[in-house]
Amino acid sequence: MRRRWLNLDSPVIEINSTMDLLRRNEGSGGRLLVLAVVFGWCLGSVSCFGQNLDSEFTFLLQAGRSECFFQTAIKNGTMEVEYQVISGAGMDVDFTIISPEGVHLIFESRRSDGVHVVEPTVEGDYEICFDNSFSRFSEKMVFFEIIIEGQAGDVTGDEQWPGLEEPDGSLLEYKLDDIRESMDALHKRLERSRQMQTVLRAFEARDRNLLEDNLWRVSFWSCASVLVMLCVALTQVYTVRKLFDDKRRVCT
């Protein structure tokens, strides 16, 4: 059994220089400040939303073996795990989620896909295992995705805008908080759309592999049936000809 750590950390780009520039230009007017904030957010849009702890992974599970992965979680978070068997005979594996205390939270036997949510989580490393030991000859291609929510590593919008004060509201048509909330909501929806597209691509890959496997089986048995029919036809023709093949001489 092999064990792997999922490295989900991503670098965070600092935007302190942009914030200093905005603070120096506060006296130039509310509208210019809003435009500068939006422009600075566009340049550092990736960093403005903090670390992305979600991940997806596709691996080949050998016959007669199991693979385990570890995901770190903190207390009172939410961890969603979705998996699919993309290819392989039977399209099934054994799936297990083990808590940091060693408790088997979820166990599924001979399943092709599944979605499980662990909440609230306890602090520690969760073990996610895929077992193919029941299959001695067929390897499986497995895709799984982990979605983390409510983690301490998620950087909120307030932490990404340090020391930024709003100017006089008489010059602002929209508040900075409203813009930030709209940007955060848009980012979350786009991230969720990306995750759904990844899952749909996994479904498409599994269906394609299944169709190609079925096509090979249909083609093989069709050719075998044609060969059998030809052999039967030739045998019948030969048998009928032998019945009417009389080589005796007739005296006239």
C-alpha angles and dihedrals in degrees: 000000000000124000125202136182118228107227102208100158117121127187119258117219115219119231099188092122090058091049091050090052091051092049091052091052099047092110094057094079143284097264093052089050092053092048091049091049092050091047092049091048091052091053093050101029093133094053095043091072097048128223120350108222096178117105143173127203137185120198141164114250109206122223114271094012140097134217126209128194130191126221122187117223136173131220120294095009130128126241122188120191123190123179138178134185104229101185142357138089111303093007092235141117138169113257128200137175116196123192123227088260091058096255117145101234097175131016126176126176125210097349128153097205143357146167122219133177123201113201136198096017126206123225114272144059118314118209118221113191134187116194126198097164092119090065113073100181111020124078121206133218108219130191123192136171130202121203117192122197133175094022123155089231091065107102114217126218093253091060091051093057102053120181095356112146124192117239127228109319093222090077096046125083092184129031121239090235091058091052092048093049091049091050092048093048091049091049092051092050093048090049091050090049090052091051092050091049090052091052091047090051089053090051090049092050092050093049092047093051090048092050092048091050091049091047090055092050093047092048093048096049092042091056090046091051092049091051091050091049091050092049091049092048093050091047092052093048091049092048093050092048091050090054092058097037102106113170097177117121120242118211116221 
